[in-house]
Amino acid sequence: MIVYPAIDLRSGKVVRLLEGDPARQTTFSDDPVQMATNWIEQGAEWLHVVNLDGAFNAQNDNLDVLKRIAALGVRVQFGGGLRDMAQIGAAFSAGASRVILGTIAAQQPPIIKEAVEAFGAERICIGLDARGGKITTHGWQQTTDMTPTEFGQVVAEYGAQHALYTDVARDGGLGGVDVAGTAEIATQTGLHVIASGGVRDLDDVRQAKQAGNIAGIIIGMALYTGKIDLREAIKLSDGAN
């Protein structure tokens, strides 16, 4: 199980948003490259980098930030505002190892197949972001009628292998990650599902590992507030169930 430290970018800063609400923002650093270096030094082999400006359709230079982070030699899972094949290609050109497709995948599912065929299934991850059990889009500001499992089944039919499940109501709140929900989606869809949203402590990491079919876990606020030591989380994720 892979541990992904989260680096959320907004206006050139590393931030965390409570429940995805741009009005409830906490800024943790003015230097995202230095923050990436910090997590790499603590053992991170992957980073989860989100372009919040892109998700909210705001102008930004976050592809340049992505390029500088990727130059550190770490693998980067990058998402936020990727709305067409050209933008997906630009993210890969800037150094992303894998991209996350959210809104565009929910609105135009055939792009999943197109992206998988163009770049390979290992490089495409689909966001199954949900609030109240329904898929959300547009930076978590709009809600659809699909459940994460229903959308996950569609995603799998279009050839994707990787997905990211976030319970939006938990995100940034340190209330505990939805391990059971993540494992159930993985079981019902056959996807390699990454858990995200609300990771609180090392017990969350331990439970996700013990579920047996969760591919990874994204940790944000718990790292930034010192509630989780990244080295210990990675050690737990690498151990036997």
N, C-alpha and C positions, 0 to 999 in steps of 0.2 A: 504494500500500500504506500503510495507516494504522498508525502507531506508537501503542500504548496503554500509557502508564505505569500500573503496577498499584498500587492502594492497597487492601491487605487489612486489614479491620477486625476487631479482636477486643478486647472489653472496652474500647472507646473508644480503642484505640491502633492505630497502623500497624505491622503485623507481617509477617514472612515465615515460613512453615512449610516445613521440609525434607520433601519428598515428601508434603506434606499431613498430616504427623504433628503433632497438637497438642502433643505432648510435646517436639517439637524446634522451638521457636519462638524467633525473634530479634525484639526490639522495636526499631523505628527512630524512632518519634516518638509523643509523647503528644497531638499536635495534627494530626489528619487534614486539617482545613481548611487549615492552613498548609502542609502537604505538598502538597495539591492546588494551592495558589497557587504554590508553587515550580515544579511541573511546567508550569503554565500560563505562567509567566514565561519558561520555557525553550522555549516554542513548542507545547506540547501542545494539540490541539484536541479530543481525546477523552481520557477517563480510564476505566480499567477498575477498578471498585470492587466488592470482594467482601465480603459480610457473612458472615464465618466463623462468627460466633455463630449466625446463622440456619442455616447448613449443618450445624452440630452441635446444632441444636435448643436453643440456650441463649437466655435472655432478653437482650434488647439494645435500644438506642436508635438503631440504625444508620440507620433511615429519617430520623431528624432530622439525622444527619450527612450523609446523601445530600442532603437539602433544602438544607443550608448549602453543600455543595460545588456543587450545581447552580446556586445563586444567584450563583456566581462567573462564570457565563456560559459554562461549558464543557459539552460534551456528555458524558454519563455513561452508560457501559455497566455495568449493575448486576446482580449475581447473588448467590445464596447464600440458601437456605432459602425460596425462592418455591414454595409447595406447592399453591396454588389460584388461581383467577381473581381472588378478592378481594385476595390479597396481590400479585398482578401489578399490579392496578389501583392499589393503594396505592403501589407503587414508582413508577409513572408520575405519580401525584398529587404525590409528593415530588420530582419533577423528573428522573427517569431518562429518557434519550432512547431507550434500548434495554435490554431485560432479557434475562438469560440463564436459561434453564430447563434444569435438570439432572435431578435425581432424579425429579421429577414427570413429565418428558417420557419418561424411560425406563420408568417404571412404568405410566403412563397416556398413551400416545402420542396418543390423540384430543384431549387438551388442547392439543396443538400447533396443530391446525386451528382449535380454538375461539379460541385466543389470536391467531392470525394474522387470523382473520375479525373479531375484536373490535378489534384495535389496529393491524393492518397488518403485512405481512411485513418491512418495513424495521425495525420496532421489536422484533422477536423474534429471539433468537439461541439456538441449542440447544447445550448443552455435550456434547461427545463426549470425555469424560474417560476415559482408559484406563490400566490397569496390566497389564503382561504381555499386551498385545494384546486385552484385554477391557474393556468399558465398566464403570466404577465409579459408585456412587451413595452417597448419605448422607454427604457430605463426604469422599468417596473411601474410605470405610471398608468398603463392601460391593462385591462384584464380580458381574457378570452373565455370561451366556454369549454375549453379542453382541460382535462386533468393531466398531470405530469405523465402518468402511465399511458394514457391515450396518445399523447403527443410522442412519447418515447417509442411507442409501437410504430407510429408513422415514420419517425426518424430512422428506426431500424430497417423498415421496408425500403427506404431510400438509400441504404447502404452505409449509414454511419455506424461506427462502433463505439465511439466515446460520447459521453454525456455528462453534464454537470447539473446536479439538482440543488437548488437553493430554496429554502423556505424563507421567503422575503420577510415575513413577520418576525423571524428570529434574528435576521442579519444585523450584526453590530450590537446586539443586546446582551450577549454573554449568557443566554438562557439555556444553552445546550443545543447541540445539533440533532437533527431528526435522523437518527441512525436507522430506526425501524422503517421509516418511509423511504430512505435511500436504498436500503437493502431490498425492499419490496419492489421498487421500480426496476432494480437490476434483475430480480428474479422474473418479473413479468415481461421484460423487454429483451433480455439477453445482452443489454448494453453494458459497457464498462463505465459504471457511474461513480462520479466524484461527489462527495458530500460537502456541503457548504452552508453557512448561515448559522450563527449563534454558538460556534465552538467555544466552550467555556474553560475547560481544563484538560489535564492529561487523561482523565477518565473517559472523556468523549473520544479521544484518540484511541484509547484501549478498546472501547466498545465498538468503534468502527472497524478496527482491525479484527476483532473477534467475530464480527458479522460474517466474515469469510468471503463476501462477494462485493465489497466496496473497494473501488480501484484507487481512491485517493481521498484526501481531506484537505480543504482549504482553511487556513487559519489566519485571521486578521486581527480583530480587536484584542483577543487574548494574548497575542504576541506583543502588540503595541503597548498594552497595559501591564506587561510583565507577569500575567497569570499563567503563561505557559513558557517554558524554556524550550527553544527550538531543538536544541541538541537532544533533549529528553524525548521530545515528540518523535523525532526521526528514529531514535533508538527503539521506541515502542513500535513504530510502524514497520521496522525491519525485522522485529522478533517473530517467533512462532506464535500462532493463535493460542 
